[in-house]
Amino acid sequence: MSSRRDPRSRAYPSLSNTAAPPPPADRKRRGSRDDDRDRDRDRDLRDRDRDRTGTETAKENDANQIQPQKERTLFAVICASNMNRSMEAHHVLKLNGFNIKSYGTGSAVRLPGPTIDRPNVYPFGTPYQSIQTDLIAKDKNLYIQNRVLEMLERNVKTKLAPESWQDSREIFNVIFTCEERCYDAVLEEFFERGEKLNIPVHVINLEIRDNAEDAHVGGKLFLELATLIEKSKDHEHEMTDILESFQQRTKANLLHSICYF
């Protein structure tokens, strides 16, 4: 039986043995340009990613940097002789880590004597230890009984000697006074000195009677008030609110003035 070839069938050369015809020259150039554009686009994307990553890292580093701490508030506390009330407050604030100094506004240091009209008088700058030794020699039992030696023992552990406010040239942010006449003396001293440095200071009076029990209570109140001031973000602008809040809570009678060094 003879076979007949289907006229629709055609013979094709083997693909494995025949090389593909070269692409047209213009198509080769277009492909090269497309490859270049793809490479440029990939490079641009990598650059943008790197820039974005660098910016985010810089922001994170800025956020993680330690913020500068607020400068510590410089406190002073003042009574008449720098013996009882101011030294109790100095002692308490010092124990709690505050930057604190203390002074007296009187002309001399006066302590109770054997009678009301015979006080013990010492010049400012006389070491507490020397005063203690002198009183022990005069009448140890009397000064144990009236707790003056106990007071001096605390003072010896706190600083060297009583200091006069009028002789001080230290600069403070806040000054506490323990009675109105000391408050007035501080304001008068600022008036006489005059404003030279344009540095403001808040002068705050908390009335405290001059005995051991009230001095102890006053020390706690000064600690509470100093803590509120120290923790405030800006005591210069928040002081009125701080004092009003403290006064409402404690029922303390406060006086407040702003003076300038």
C-alpha positions as CSV (number, residue, x, y, z in Angstrom):
1,M,0.0,0.0,0.0
2,S,1.5,3.1,-1.1
3,S,1.5,6.0,1.3
4,R,0.5,9.5,0.2
5,R,1.9,12.6,1.8
6,D,-0.6,14.9,3.2
7,P,-0.2,18.1,1.2
8,R,-0.8,20.1,4.5
9,S,2.2,18.6,6.2
10,R,5.6,20.3,5.8
11,A,9.1,19.3,6.6
12,Y,10.8,21.5,9.2
13,P,14.5,21.5,10.0
14,S,15.6,20.0,13.3
15,L,15.7,22.7,16.1
16,S,18.6,20.9,17.7
17,N,20.8,21.2,14.7
18,T,19.8,24.7,13.4
19,A,21.1,28.0,15.0
20,A,18.5,30.6,15.7
21,P,18.8,33.7,13.5
22,P,20.4,36.7,15.2
23,P,18.0,39.3,16.5
24,P,17.8,42.6,14.6
25,A,20.4,45.1,15.6
26,D,17.9,47.7,16.7
27,R,16.2,45.2,19.1
28,K,19.6,44.4,20.7
29,R,20.2,48.1,21.4
30,R,16.7,48.5,22.9
31,G,17.3,45.5,25.2
32,S,20.7,47.0,26.4
33,R,19.0,50.3,27.2
34,D,16.2,48.5,29.1
35,D,18.8,46.6,31.2
36,D,20.6,49.9,32.0
37,R,17.4,51.5,33.1
38,D,16.6,48.5,35.3
39,R,20.0,48.7,36.9
40,D,19.7,52.5,37.5
41,R,16.2,52.0,39.1
42,D,17.5,49.3,41.4
43,R,20.4,51.5,42.5
44,D,18.1,54.4,43.2
45,L,15.8,52.2,45.3
46,R,18.8,50.9,47.3
47,D,20.0,54.5,47.8
48,R,16.6,55.6,49.0
49,D,16.3,52.6,51.4
50,R,19.8,53.4,52.8
51,D,19.0,57.1,53.3
52,R,15.7,56.2,54.9
53,T,17.4,53.7,57.2
54,G,20.1,56.2,58.1
55,T,17.5,58.9,58.9
56,E,15.5,56.5,61.1
57,T,18.6,55.4,63.0
58,A,19.6,59.0,63.6
59,K,16.2,59.8,65.0
60,E,16.4,56.7,67.3
61,N,19.8,57.8,68.5
62,D,18.6,61.3,69.2
63,A,15.6,59.9,71.1
64,N,17.9,57.6,73.1
65,Q,20.3,60.4,74.1
66,I,20.2,61.3,77.8
67,Q,18.4,64.6,78.3
68,P,20.3,67.2,80.3
69,Q,19.2,67.3,83.9
70,K,17.7,70.3,85.6
71,E,20.2,72.2,87.7
72,R,19.9,71.6,91.4
73,T,18.0,74.3,93.3
74,L,20.2,76.3,95.7
75,F,18.4,76.6,99.1
76,A,19.1,78.7,102.2
77,V,17.3,78.7,105.5
78,I,17.5,81.6,107.9
79,C,16.5,82.2,111.5
80,A,17.8,84.7,114.1
81,S,20.8,82.9,115.6
82,N,21.4,80.0,113.2
83,M,21.0,77.7,116.1
84,N,17.6,76.0,116.4
85,R,15.0,76.4,113.6
86,S,17.3,77.1,110.7
87,M,19.7,74.3,111.8
88,E,16.9,71.8,112.2
89,A,15.8,72.5,108.6
90,H,19.4,72.5,107.4
91,H,19.9,69.1,109.1
92,V,16.8,67.6,107.5
93,L,17.3,68.9,104.0
94,K,21.0,67.9,104.1
95,L,20.1,64.4,105.1
96,N,17.7,64.2,102.1
97,G,20.3,65.4,99.6
98,F,19.4,69.0,99.1
99,N,21.8,71.8,98.3
100,I,21.3,73.8,101.5
101,K,23.1,76.4,103.6
102,S,21.8,78.2,106.7
103,Y,22.3,81.6,108.4
104,G,21.1,83.9,111.2
105,T,20.0,87.6,110.9
106,G,20.8,88.7,114.4
107,S,23.7,90.8,115.5
108,A,25.1,87.8,117.5
109,V,24.2,84.2,118.5
110,R,22.0,84.1,121.6
111,L,21.2,81.0,123.7
112,P,19.2,80.6,126.8
113,G,21.1,81.3,130.0
114,P,20.5,80.6,133.7
115,T,17.9,83.5,133.7
116,I,16.0,85.3,131.0
117,D,18.1,88.4,131.4
118,R,21.4,86.5,131.3
119,P,21.5,84.8,127.9
120,N,24.7,83.2,126.5
121,V,26.0,85.4,123.7
122,Y,28.6,84.4,121.1
123,P,29.8,86.1,117.9
124,F,28.8,84.4,114.6
125,G,31.6,82.1,113.5
126,T,32.2,80.6,116.9
127,P,32.3,76.8,116.3
128,Y,29.3,74.9,117.7
129,Q,31.8,72.6,119.4
130,S,33.4,75.5,121.2
131,I,29.9,76.7,122.4
132,Q,29.0,73.2,123.5
133,T,32.3,72.9,125.5
134,D,31.7,76.3,127.1
135,L,28.1,75.5,128.2
136,I,29.2,72.1,129.7
137,A,31.8,73.9,131.8
138,K,29.2,76.5,132.9
139,D,26.3,74.2,133.9
140,K,26.1,70.9,132.2
141,N,22.9,69.7,133.9
142,L,21.0,72.9,133.1
143,Y,21.8,72.7,129.4
144,I,21.0,69.1,129.3
145,Q,17.6,69.8,130.9
146,N,16.7,72.6,128.5
147,R,18.0,70.5,125.6
148,V,20.5,73.1,124.4
149,L,23.3,70.6,124.4
150,E,21.2,68.2,122.4
151,M,20.6,70.9,119.9
152,L,24.3,71.7,119.7
153,E,25.1,68.0,119.2
154,R,22.9,68.1,116.1
155,N,24.6,71.3,114.9
156,V,28.1,69.9,115.3
157,K,27.2,67.1,112.9
158,T,25.7,69.5,110.4
159,K,28.3,72.2,109.9
160,L,31.1,74.0,111.7
161,A,29.7,77.2,113.0
162,P,26.7,79.7,112.9
163,E,26.9,82.1,110.0
164,S,25.6,85.7,109.6
165,W,23.3,86.3,106.7
166,Q,24.5,89.9,106.4
167,D,28.1,88.6,105.8
168,S,27.1,86.0,103.2
169,R,27.7,86.6,99.5
170,E,26.4,83.3,98.3
171,I,23.7,83.2,95.5
172,F,20.6,81.1,96.0
173,N,17.4,80.3,94.1
174,V,15.2,80.0,97.2
175,I,15.6,81.4,100.7
176,F,13.4,80.1,103.6
177,T,13.0,82.2,106.7
178,C,11.5,81.0,110.0
179,E,9.8,84.1,111.3
180,E,8.6,87.4,110.0
181,R,11.3,89.6,111.5
182,C,13.9,87.4,109.8
183,Y,12.0,87.7,106.6
184,D,12.0,91.5,106.9
185,A,15.7,91.5,107.7
186,V,16.4,89.5,104.5
187,L,14.3,91.8,102.3
188,E,16.0,94.8,103.9
189,E,19.5,93.4,103.2
190,F,18.6,92.8,99.5
191,F,17.3,96.4,99.3
192,E,20.6,97.7,100.8
193,R,22.8,95.6,98.5
194,G,20.9,96.6,95.4
195,E,20.4,94.6,92.3
196,K,23.7,93.8,90.6
197,L,23.5,90.4,88.9
198,N,19.8,90.4,87.9
199,I,19.5,86.9,89.4
200,P,16.0,86.3,91.0
201,V,15.6,84.6,94.3
202,H,12.3,83.6,96.0
203,V,12.2,84.5,99.7
204,I,9.5,82.4,101.5
205,N,8.6,82.8,105.2
206,L,7.1,79.9,107.3
207,E,6.3,81.1,110.8
208,I,7.9,78.7,113.4
209,R,8.1,79.2,117.1
210,D,11.6,79.0,118.6
211,N,11.5,75.8,120.6
212,A,12.7,72.2,119.9
213,E,9.3,70.7,119.2
214,D,8.2,73.4,116.7
215,A,11.6,73.4,115.0
216,H,11.2,69.7,114.4
217,V,7.8,70.2,112.8
218,G,9.1,73.1,110.8
219,G,11.9,71.0,109.5
220,K,9.4,68.5,108.0
221,L,7.4,71.3,106.5
222,F,10.5,72.9,104.9
223,L,11.5,69.4,103.5
224,E,8.0,69.0,102.0
225,L,8.1,72.5,100.4
226,A,11.7,72.1,99.1
227,T,10.7,68.7,97.5
228,L,7.8,70.3,95.7
229,I,10.1,73.1,94.4
230,E,12.9,70.8,93.4
231,K,10.6,68.4,91.5
232,S,8.9,71.2,89.5
233,K,9.9,71.7,85.9
234,D,10.3,75.4,86.2
235,H,9.9,76.8,89.8
236,E,10.3,80.4,88.5
237,H,6.9,80.1,86.7
238,E,5.3,77.5,89.0
239,M,6.1,79.0,92.4
240,T,2.7,80.6,92.9
241,D,0.9,77.4,92.3
242,I,3.3,75.4,94.4
243,L,2.9,77.8,97.4
244,E,-0.9,77.9,97.1
245,S,-1.1,74.1,96.9
246,F,1.2,73.7,99.9
247,Q,-0.7,76.3,101.9
248,Q,-4.0,74.7,101.3
249,R,-2.7,71.3,102.3
250,T,-0.8,72.3,105.4
251,K,-2.7,75.4,106.5
252,A,0.7,77.1,106.9
253,N,0.9,80.9,106.9
254,L,3.3,81.8,104.2
255,L,4.9,85.1,103.0
256,H,6.6,85.3,99.6
257,S,8.6,87.9,97.8
258,I,10.9,87.9,94.8
259,C,14.3,89.7,95.2
260,Y,17.3,90.0,93.0
261,F,21.0,89.4,93.6
